[in-house]
Amino acid sequence: MTVADVLATLDAWAPPGQKADFDRVGLQVGDPDAEVDRVLVALDLTPQVVDEAAGAGAQLIVTHHPLLFKPVGRVTADDPVGALAWRLGRAGISYIAIHTNLDAARGGVSFALAEQLGIEAPEILAPLHGVMRKVVVFAPRDAAGAVRRALAEAGAGEIGDYSGCSFSSDGTGRFRPERGASPHLGVPGEDAEVDEVRIEAVVPEWAVGAVRKSVAAAHPYEEPALDVYPLEGRATRQGYGAIGRLREPEPLAAFLARVRDALGAGALRYVGDDAQTVERVAVCGGAGLSFLPAALAAGADAYVTSDVTYHRFFEALDTEGRPRVALVDAGHYETEAITERLIADRLHAEHPGLRVDVTATRTSPMRTFSGA
């Protein structure tokens, strides 16, 4: 195993192309060709996490929150970010971040949070818009099956719970091979007509390059024609947050206790009607207040996220000052700590021979004081 092998597994699970524009993900420190037999997973990179990895003999650390997020002008031991990068280098440990690309993955961070809170049958709360493309390729009839398989293997044709989705129609292809060509069908210098199949499938924009390569490898033509069209509407497998239902409706107080206990939160901040009942619940791990409108539109009784500032709690109220939804700030670390186990389980499932540990360090610098 190498660092590049681990990165490829993470990229296949949560493609970097679906990250937010502002984000930085992937290999941030280290050598992609370095050998790896032990990995440490954490939510954040801290000095304690680096020391834990070095003490355990891990050659790689994977975190959810990236170390190198803003542009870095220097890497020195007297700068908090630079000091961590320097410490990694001295220890010979590589470092990968998998952040908003995992947030946007179906079955990613918010889905793990939903499961932790007992929310059943979760779906994406805020699907990505404008990221889907339709690819169209023309192939001779006897090669159509191979081309369809190539499309599916490269990630085309995934719609909700279905994969390998495509549509085919018959037609006639016309071309003239020029001198120097080595056509699969036809003769150089002569017009040719071929019974062809038009194959269409949807694909996220970041997978178009992989689709081109896969089709080119499977297609018998020297120059296969592949068209790409932008699609309006929402993605079905990529987006932020999750929404589903509790098995049984419960009073708000019981729901707040559920959240507190499941996440190990010392305290919760919330807006809500103490007399209300909660059944339909939306969640977003980390700072997800921007998806409050999506939670309201989806009819959520409660929305659990974090990093809600004082004035923005007012956005959960109607024009009469009454709560439209129970908006619960459960803490950034608390709503994303489950990500450590999520990443570790994925790496272990894909690479059973790889030793994958979850950090024993609580990486959050924040604490809650209850006076006890």
N, C-alpha and C positions, 0 to 999 in steps of 0.2 A: 504494500500500500504506500502511496505517496500523498503529499498534500494535495496535488492536482486531482488524484482519485477521489478524495473526500470532497473537494470543491465541486467536482463534476456531479457527485451524488446530490449535493445540496442544490446545485443549479438546476438539475432535472426536476427536483421537487418544487422549488420556488425560483423560477427563472429570473435572472437579474433584470431582464427587460420589463418586468411588471413592477419594479420598485418605483417609488415616488421620484419625481425629477430632482428634488433637493437632496436625495439620499446618497450614501456611499456604502456599497456592499462588496462582498467578495474577499479575496486575499489582500489583506492590508499590510501585513508584515511577514517576511519570510521567503523561503525558497520553494517554489511549486514542485521541484523534483526531490525534495527531502523525504526520506522514508518516515513512515508513521506506523506505530503499533499501539499507541495510546493517545487518547484525546480527552481533554477536559472541557466541559460545557458549562457556561455561566450566562447570566443575563447581562452583566456588565463586566468590563475588564478593569480590575483594580490591582494594586500592588499585592494584595493578599491572594488573589486568584493566580497571578503569575508565580508567586512563591509556592503556592499549592501545586501548580502544574510541574514546576521544577523539582519539587520534593518527591512527587509521584513518578517522575521520569516521563511525563507526557511530552511529546514533540509538537503538539498542536493544541491551540485553544480555539474554541468556537463560541462566540457570543451573539446575542440578539442585537444589543445596542452597539453601534460601531465606535471604535476609538477615534479613528480619523474621520470626522464628520465635517468640520470646517477646514478651509485651506490652511495648511501648515507651512509656516515660513522657515522653521528650523526644528531640528530634533536634538535637544540638549537635555542634560540631566537636571537643569534647574527649572524646567517647564513641566507641568503635570502630565500633559499628553506626550510630550517628547520623552519624558523620563520613563514612561511605560513602554514606549517603542524601543527605547535604548535598553531597558531591562529585558525585553523579549529577545533582542538581538544578542545580548551578552549571554543569555541562557540557551540560545540556539532553538527557541520555540517559535514556530510560525503561528499566524493569527488570522482567522477568518471571521467576518461579520455577515449575518443573514438577517436583515432588518425588515424594511417595508415590503420587500419581495415575499417574505414569509407572512407578513400581515395581510397581504392581498391574496394569498393562496387559499383556495377552498380546502378546509381541513387544517388551516394554519392556526395562528395565535388565538383569534377570537373564537374559533370552533373549540379549541382546547379549553378556553375559559368557560364557554357555554356548557360543555360537558362537566366541568368542575362544579358548576352551579346547579346542575340537575336540569338543564334546559334540554328538552327533547326535540328531535327532528329539526335541528337548526339549518337555516338557509342564509345566504349572503345578505347582509343588511343593505349595503350600498355598492352595487355592482359597478365596475369600471365602465366608462362610456367611451365610445369612439376608438377602441383599441382593437376591434376585430376587423379582419380582412377576409375577402373571398378570393381563393385561388382557383384558376381555371386552367386545365392542361388538356391537350389533345393527344391521343395515343392511338396507334393501330389496334384493331379489335383484339388481336391475340396478345397484346401487351397490357391491356387495360387493367387486368387483375393485379399485375405486378406494380403498376403505377399507383393504383388505389392503396395497396399495402404500403408503398413507400410514403404516400401522403400521411397515412395513419401513424406510421412509425416515427415520423418527424413532428407529430403533434397536431396535425390537421384533423378536422372532423370531430372535435370534442365539444359536445353540447350538453350541459347539465350532467346527468348521470349516464350519458351515452358517449361512446367513442366509435371511431371508424365511420362516422356519418359522411355520406357523399351522395351526389346525384349524377346520373349519367344519361346522356342522350346521343343518338347516332347522327352521323353526318358524313360529308365528303370533304376530305382534305385535298388541296391542290398545291403543287409546288414544282419547281424545276431545279434539279441539282446542277450547280455550275461546275465548270471544269475544276478538278482538284478535289471535289467532294467524294466521300465514300458513303453513299446513301444506303440505309437499311432497305429501302424500297425505291424503285425507280432507276433510271439510267441517266448519267450526267449528260446535260445538253438537251434533254427531252422532257416535255411536260408530263406530269404524272397525276393521277387521281387515285386516292386511297380511301377505303372505308375506315373511318375513324370514330372514336368515342370521345365526346366532350365530358370531362370529369370535373365536378365542382365540389369544393369543400371550404368550410370556414377555418380560420386559423388566427391566433393572436399575432399582432404585428411583430413582436419580437421573435417569433418562430418562422417568419417568412424566409429568412436566409437558410435555415436548416431544411425547410421544405424544398427550396430550389436545389440544394445539394443532393437531397435524397431522391428527388425526381430525376435529376440528371444521371444519377448512378443507376437507376432502375429502367430508364427509358431507352428504347433501342435507337432512337434518332440521334444524330450528331448534334442537332440544334433543336431540342424540344421547345415548343412554344408554351410559355406559362404566363398567364395574365393575373394581375393583382388588382382588386377593387376595394376601396374603402367601404365599410358598412356602418350605417347608423345604428343606434340602439345600444343595448347593454350587453356586456359579457355575461356568460352563464357560469363560468368557473373562476372568475377573478373579481375581487372586490374586497371591501373592508367591512369589518363587523360581522355579527351574526344575530339572527333572531329566530326564536322558537317559543315553545310553551313549557310551563311547568306541568308535571303530571296532574296536579290538583291545584286549583286556585287557593291562595292563602292571603291573610291580612298583611298589610305593609310591614307591620312590626315583625312578623314571622319571616317575611322575605329579607328584611334588613339583617336579622339574626343569621339567616342562611348565608348571606353574602359575607358577613363578618367572620363566621366560623369557617366557611369553606376556604376563604382566602387568607385566614390568619391575620386579619386586619385589626389593629388595636382600636380603631374608631372609624366611623363613616361620616361623611358630610353629605347631606341630601336635601332635596326639595320634594315635597310630596304631601298628599292628603292622608293624614294618619288613619282616616276611616276607610280608605280605599282597599280594594282587593287586587292582588297581582296574579296574573296568569300568563299573559303574553309578554315576553322579556327580550329586550335587545341588549347586546353587549358589544364593547370594543375594547380590547386590551390596549393599555397605554392611553395616550392623549387623543380621545376620539370625539370631542365635543362638536367638531365640524359635521358629524353625522347625526346630530340631534334631529335636524329636519327629516332625515330618512326614518329615524325611529318613530317620530310623530306621524309621518305619512303611513307607516306600516301598522299603526294602531297599537304600539307598544304601551303596556301599562307601566313599565319601568325600563329605564335605560342605565346600565352600569358601565362606567368608564372611569377616567381619571383626569387630573390636572385641570379641574374646573375652577376658574378664578371667581371671586365674589360676585362681580357685576354680571358674569355670564350665567349665573344661576337664575337670573331674572328671565332668561330666554325660555325657561321651562314653564313660565306663567302665562296665562291668557290676559286679555285686556282688563279684566277685573281683578287681576292679581291672584287668581286661583291656579293651582298646579294643573298643567295639561298632561303631565307625565311625572312619575317619580324619578327624578334625576339623581343618581347615586354616584358620588366620587369615592371610590374604594381604594385609591392609591395607585400610582404608576407601577411601582414594584409589585404590589400585591396582585394586580390584574395581569401581570406578564410573567410572574415567577414560574408559572406552569410551562412556559416556553423552554426552560432548561430541560425538563423531562421530555417534552415533545421532540426537541432536536436530538437528544440522546437516544430515544427510542427509534427514531428514523435511521440514524447511523448504525445502530446495532442491528436493526432488521435488514439493512442493505449489506452490511459487512459483519457477519457474525464473529469473524476472527479478530475483529478490531476491539481493543479494550476502550470502552467509553464510560467516563465517570461524570457525574453531576457534581458541581462544586459543593463543598460543605460550608462555604462562606455566604452569608447573607450580604449581597453586594450593595443594597440600598444604604445610602448615608443617613437617611431619615429615620427617626424613631417617633413613636407616639407616647406621650406622657399621660397616664390616667390618674396619677396621684397615689396609686397603690404602692 
